[in-house]
Amino acid sequence: MRRFLLLPHIKIHNANAMSSPYTIGFPAMTAWLGAVHALQRHLHQQGLFDVQLTSLAVSCHQFDLQTYKGEKDFTESIIHYRTSQVFDEKYKEKSYGKKFSSKFDAPLTGEAFIEEARCHLDASLLVEYQGLDSDDREQFENSVNVQLQRMKFAGGDVLSAKPVELHTVDEDNDQDIKRVLAKLMLGHVLIERRDLMINTMEEGKDALDALLDHLKIMHRATQDEDGNVTWTSSRKTAGWLVPIATGFQGISDLGSAKNQRDTETPHRFAESMVTLGEFVMPYRIRNLDDMLWQYHVDTEQNLYLCQTLSTSNNLGD
């Protein structure tokens, strides 16, 4: 029997849509798992020391990337929020956190800016948990309901959230699985498709070419005997495939950094890891492990990843 905590229909405002230096769109899995980890730490502070939130699935019901398209524009542009990160004595007003509508509104002080793409979304989280005593069930639900209203998800504010639900699933019972998957409808759950990357790289291509091979859309024209031209569009693999940020790879040795907030934890420089993901309707899920994400650390290759339980099990084999 597996136990799940359902966080239904969390409406999030201004979440970070720049999931990596290369991708803009759905928030990175590191952000979702980070929020769940923060929730677990709060539960421990409330005395629920044995509760462990081990993995989660994300179902997106609605997604609104903040873009702008002018009257004569051919394509839409990302609305950037330029956030100043420095102070200047000549500019007396405290500039940290100040948002400017355009680059011309910023003070001419040579300040550096972090450009941030934002999105509004409605998502449900299915979190697997362990270690909850039946006597603490009510405290567990109340603590999560209260904390949800105070949390940040991918840097976004929670506007509203429905009361949490607890579910028990017997994996040998198809009706149990269908019942919990129905709670994630109507929406799309994000699963990992690293297998497509691996198969393409085995053909001799590098990681970037393997990624682009599955993302590009090929347009072809055919002409019949009467001279009529028909255009078709296709991709290498069917499905709603997207590039997703799933973690980091260390590119320097472990050590200490100047002015680091946590003086007891070693630090290192790292770069983002991007792979393929796929959005699928929950009713297509046959194995819950295909959509449940968890942390995975590979110390030999300096990898700090988020990956699905199915991927972890396959790599373990």
ABEGO torsion letter per residue (X at the ends): XBBBBBBBGBBBBGBBABABAABBEBBBAAAAAAAAAAAAAAAAAAGBAABBBABBBBBBABBBBBBBBBAABABBBBBBBBBBABBBAABABBABGBBBABAAABBBAGBBBBBBBBBBBBBBBBBBBBGBBAAAAAAAAAAAAAAAAABBBGGBBBABBBBBBBBBBBAABAAAAAAAAAAAOBBBBBBBAAAAAAAAAAAGBBAAAAAAAAABBBBBBBBBAAGBBBBBBBBABBEBBBBBBAEBBBABBBBBBBGBABAABBBBBBBBBBBBBBBBBAAABABAAAABBBBBBBAAAGBBBBBBAAAAAAAAX
